[in-house]
């Protein structure tokens, strides 16, 4: 929402700048028109003078007739100057009235636009607040139901099964897997809503990067082994404490490792690397998967991005949320990849001031 407001404000600023520039162009056009009129009048006066001089040379009238002619010309010149002065005064008044009208109308229109914008924003804020409350209630209820499903399936797993109950075991495993996916989807939707509202919850404090790397390894070791993928860590030197929310950075690493497992074939290898880079701790998730086309390296962090239009292995929210989490920690996230050569997802976090 904050990003959308910033874009709206920037668009409004641009429109107002364009309006001011158009007004300046109108005034410049008026000045150019005045110059054209003055130039035309000067040329007309020059032609008139030449014509009069030529007429005087050709005329053989008496001194009295000449005096009368000059008197007539003087009166004609006076009349012409009066008409020109009247026309100039009329034009000046019209332009002044137009400028006054514009100068009065423009602030009124801008004030009206600002009022409408504030009203719409207030309505939007109210609608978003209602949406957030509703989403919070729904997500809470859904998680309670999912918790009940998980408890029931866990209870079933502790009962004595007779031989030949392989199908029951498979169904039990699938139920747990589906519940985990649903819970993750709920979490992603809640996070996206929080990001849009500018209220992504994080408790940043000095934390140990080694702990979050170890927890990520522990969480995904089983999934990697099941896929036939090697998962390991690589620590370069001594890692200092960094300023981050352990749960949120675990969420980022979990998303990156889950994607790496998803797009790696049997026999693949995934490394979680940590090292110090200046005043930052650099985390890298390196895989030997299918890779990402060069023209999509920036797009992967966009909302709802998928590897292809037919890819339905996720919601396309994970990398978008990860990017916002890292940036909320004043870090940076990016990817390096080539088709067929795997990918390296990197992100940095500032070293804790206490280090």
Order of alpha helices (4+ residues) and beta strands (2+ residues): alpha-alpha-alpha-beta-alpha-beta-beta-alpha-beta-beta-alpha-beta-beta
